[in-house]
Amino acid sequence: MIKVVILGGGNVAFHLTTHLLKNSAVKVVQVYNKSIDKIQHFKSDTAITNNLAELKDADIYIIAVADNAIVELSKKLVFKNKLVVHTSGSVAMNELLSISNKGVLYPVQTFSKEQEVDFSTIPICIEASTKKDLKLLETLAKSISKNCHHINSDQRKDIHLAAVFVNNFVNHLYHIGSEICDQNSIPFEILQPLIQETATKIVALIPFEAQTGPAKRKDTETIEKHKAMLTANQQEIYTLLTKSIHKTYGEKL
């Protein structure tokens, strides 16, 4: 059984801890967070602490905190001959400053505490500084998910960048669509089947082939009508995306 300590109290740490506590191949021996209040709900299932000097012995220490806090926290982990990993997509493995061995366990998914996730389907990207640690991390990853990948730091940064486009930016566009609905007394739920079909379609088609709409068709009359209906900020985004689609499909039309 792999013994782990999880450091963090945010969304990733919450879901990872919740899942690993149910994992028969793993023992969560402790959860750490600077603010003890954020991890009180784990108190009945495992040890909790807000004192790094009280960290328990484990095989793997998983740093699941905000990207800008990873390096500083890793400097404070002064034990040797252990494996310290982080869960970030944008931080290189070698940015960890712990004197222990280094690795990465990056789940390619968006996490919100209010929304349950199926870890068995989440791609887990792993990297480690030694073959022995990579094997240990792979064992852990495969106990979490059926979808494990050996990905180096440069590749992981590329995945994270792509993920910002397909998740964070797309979600912001959902927000704009929701605003337009709200402003015109239209239930946003009307668009949900469309959102679902858009996501489902790219399982069978590459995004380039799946594109539809007035921008691809160069339907300038519809485009101008749309722009007239938008706020200045919305119009700027609409125009930028329309120009990008024009450029992508210009020679294909």
N, C-alpha and C positions, 0 to 999 in steps of 0.2 A: 504494500500500500504506500502510495506517495503522500508524504506529509507536506502541506503547503501553509504558508502564512500569506494573507492578502492584505496589502497596504492601500487603503483608499476607502472613501465613503460616497463616491459619486455613482453615476448610472452604471458604468461598466463594472465597477467593484461590486455594486449591489447585485447585479444579475449573475456575475461570475460566482460570487460567494453563495448565492441562493442555489445555483445549479450544483456547485461542487459539494455542498452540504448533503445533497441527495445522491452523490456519486459514490458507489461502493468501492471504486478503485482508488479513491482519494480520501484523505483525512484533513479537513481544515482545522489546524490546531489553534489558529488565532486570526483575528482580524484587527488591524491597526487603523486608526484615523486620528488626525490632529484634534478634531472635534469629536469627542466621545459620544455626544448626543446622536450623531448621524449613524452610528452603528449599534445603538442600544438594542435594536430589534433582533440582533444576532446573539444576544447575551445568553439566551436559553439553549442555544445550539453549539456554541463554541466560546473560547476565551476572547475577550476584547480588551484593548488597551489604547491609550493615547500617549504612551511613553515608549520611545524606541529602545530604551535601556532594558525594557521588560520583554522584548521579543523572544518568543519561544524557539526551540530548535526545530528546523524543518529541512526538507530536501530542496524545496523551491520557494523563493520569496517573490511574490508577484506584485509589482508596483502598478497599481491601476488608479493613477491620479491624473490631473490635467497635464497636458504636454509641457507647459512651462514650469511645472513643479517636479518633474521626473529627475532631472540632473541633480538638483539640490538635495532631494530626498535620498538619492542613491549614494551621495557622498557620506551620508550619516550611517550607512549600513557597513559596519567595520569588521564583521566576521569574515573568516577565510574559509575556503574549500566548500562553499555553498554556491547554489545557482540563483542569481538575481536576474529577473526578467521584467520587462515592462510590456504594456499592452497597446502602445501607441503605433499609429501608422506613419507618423511623420518624424519620429525621433530615431536616429541611427542607433544600432546596438552599442557601438563603441562610445556613445555619449554617456552611457552609464559609467559613473565614477566609483562605484563600489569596488573594493579590493577583491571581491569574490568573482567567480566565473560569471559570464554575461550571456544573456539571451533575450529573445523576444517571443511573446505569445500574443499575436494580433488577431482578434476576431473581426472579420470584415462585416460589420453590421452596425446599424444605428440602434441606440439603447435609450429608452425612457423608462423610468421606474414604474410608471402606470401601465406599461404595455408588456405583456409576457412575450417571450421569444422561445423558439424551438432551437436549442443549441445544437441538436443533432444535424441540422442542415447548414449551420453557419460555417463558412470557410475559415479555417484557423491557419494563419501564416506563422511559421516558426523559423527561428534562427538561433544558433548558439555558437559560442567561441571554441568549443571542443566537440569532437565526435561523440564522446561519452555523454556530454550534456545534451547534445542534439537528440540522442536516442532516448534519454530520460524525458525530454520535452515532447518528443513525438509520442511517447507512451501516454503522457498526460493529455496531449491534444486529441489523440484518438479515443481516449476515454470520454472526451467531451463531445466530439463531433465525428461524423463519418467523412468529413471533408477537410483533410489536412494537407498543407502544401509547404515545401521547403522554399522560402522566399528570402532573398538577401535584402539588406537595408535599402539599396538603391531601387530595387524592384518594389519594395513595400511603399516607398515614398510615391512612386508612380501610381500604385494602387490607390493610395490615400487621395492623391490629386484627382484621379478619375472618380473616386467615390464622392468627392465634394461636388462634382458636376452632376452625377446621377442621383445623389441623395439630397445634399444640403441646398443646392441651387434649385433643384426640382421642387423641393418642399416649399421654398420661398415663392415659387410660381404658383403652387397650390394656395398659398396664403393670399396672393394677389387675386387669384380666381375667386377665393372665398370672400374677399373684400367686395369684389364686383357684384357677387351674388347678394351679399348683405345690403349693399347700397341700393339694390333694386328689388328688395323683398322677395328674393328667390332662394329656396333651400339649397344649400351647397350639396346636399345628398343627391340631387339630380345628376351631378357630375361624377359621382362615385363609380357607377358602372363603366363610364368612359375611362376613368383613371385605372381601374382594374384591367380593362381590356388592353390599354396601352402598355401596361407592365407585362401582361401575359403574352402579348404579341411578339415581344422581342426575345422570347424563349425560342420561338420558331424562326424568326427573321432577325437579321442583323439590323441595328438601328437605322443605317443608311437606307435599307430597303423598306423599312416600316414608316418612314416619314410621309405625312400627308399634310393637307391644309393650304390656305391661301398663299403663304409665302413660297412653298414649293411650286405651286401652280403659277406663281407670279400674277395673282389676281389683284391688280393694283386698285381696282375699284373697291373691293371688300377691305383691303388693307387700309385705305384712306378713311373709310367709314369707321373702322375700328379705332384708328388713332384719334379721330375726332371725339370719341366717347371716353377717352382715358384722361387721367390726371397727368401732369407733366412728368412725374417720376415713372408712372406706368407706361407712358408713351415712349420714354427714353429706352426702357427695357424692351418694349415691343419692337421698336425700330432696330435696336441692336441685334436682337434675335432674328428678325426678318432679314436683315442684311447678311447675317451669317448663313442662313438657309439659302438665300439667293446665291451666295458665293459657293456654297457646297454643291448645289445642284445646277449652277449656271450652264455648264457645258453639257449637261445631261438632258436639258429641256429642248 
